[in-house]
Amino acid sequence: MELKSIMEKFAESSWDLIADPAKKWLDGNIDKNELKAAIKIADDECGTCGCELDHLYKRALELL
């Protein structure tokens, strides 16, 4: 499942803003809207920095 793979990448990151909500999602402990909000914030703050996660923020939002 593509979304699960993306969340696993987020969870492995050292950035708590995206890692913590991703871990909660993987554990089934986060509301979909809360997760979307965290991803939107991450995309706004870092979505164009050039790291490997940049394109994944937008894709995760599409899948959610």
Secondary structure, DSSP 8 states (H G I E B T S, - for coil): -HHHHHHHHHHHSS-HHHHHHHHHHHHT-S-HHHHHHHHHHHHHHHTTS-STTHHHHHHHHHH-
